[in-house]
Amino acid sequence: MRINRTNTILYCRNWSDTVAFYQHYFGFTVTYETDWFVEFHLSHDTYLSIANASRATIESVEGQGITLSWQVADVHEAHTQLQQAGLEVSKLQKKWGALLFYLHDPEGHRIELWQPLSA
């Protein structure tokens, strides 16, 4: 089996704040939108959707058990940019052969931004 497209869907109680978070802080491009569902294009064939849990058949898990892990070109730049934007971010740390940090979206989903350590 070959997967041609990946879309992670987050069901959110804080829907409008979560949509605004990804638009404002990450600048993701909207590829599809209704009054309760927004799909963002992240890269290549990778998408992230934010669904309003009050309008969906699946409830919010309020961020429990979810980590969005994204490799970035420059983790130092991403850390500085998000911190200067006023977001609470963890300290940079070495883990799993990478330099990384964490932050959370308004729904409580953990986001891990990382860059491989140099060989």
N, C-alpha and C positions, 0 to 999 in steps of 0.2 A: 504494500500500500504506500502511496506517495501522497503526502500532505502538500497541497498547493498554496494554501493561505492559512494564516493563523490569526484568530481574533479572540482575545480575552475579554469577557464581559463581566463588569463589576456592577452588582445590584446595590444601589445606594439609597439610604434615607435622606442623606444630605446631597441630593442629586445636583441641584443648581450650583452649590458651592464646589462640588467635586468637578463638575464640567468646567467651571470658571478656573479652577486650580490648574487643570491640565492645559487649558488654552493660554492662560496668563504666564505661568512659570515655565512651561515646556514648549509652548508655541506650536502644539500639534495641529495639523491640518484636519478640518472636519471633512469627512467623505460622505457621510450620511447623517441626516438629522430629522427627528420628529419632535413633537412636544414632550416626549418622555424618554427619548433614546438618542444618544449621540455616538457616532463612530469616528475615531481619530485614526489617521494613518501615521504610523511610527517610523517604519522604514521597510523597504523592499515589499514583501508580502505579509507584513506584520501590522496588526491593528489592535486598538484598545477601544472598547465600547463602555459607555456609562449609561446604565439603565435606571430609571426611577423605580425603586422597589415598590412604591405605593401603586404603581400602574402595571407591575409585572406579576407573573405567577410564582416567581422565586423571590424569597425574602433576602434582605441584607444580612450579611454575617458580621457587619460592622468592623470589617478589617481583620477579623480573627482567622488565622491560618492562611493569610494571603501575603505573599511577597512578590512584587514585580521587580525583576532583576534585569537591569539594562546595562550593557557595556557602552561606555562613552569613550570618545577619542582622547579627552583630557579630563581626568577626574579632579585634578586640582582646580582647573577653571570652573568646572561644574559646581564644585563645593563652594568656591568663593562667590560665584554668581548667585546661587540660591541662598547662601548665608546673607549676602548683601541685600537681597530682595526681602529679607526679614523672616525667612523660614527657619524653623528649628531643625538643624542638621546635626548628626553625630560627628564626632571627631573622625578624621581619616584613620584607617587602620589596615594592617596587612592581615589578610585572611584568604585561604583557598588559592594561594598563588596570585593574589590580586591586591591592589590598593583600592579600598572601597569606603563608602559611608552610607548612612541610612537617613531617611526622612519619612514622614507620613502624610498622606493626603487627608482632606477634611473628613472622610469616612473612616479613617484609621488604617487604611491599607499601607503596609510598609513598602517603601521603594528603596531598592539597593542600586546605587550607581557605582560602577567599578571599571577598572582598567587593569589589564594584565601587568604583573611586575616584569620589569626588564630582565632578560636572561643574563 
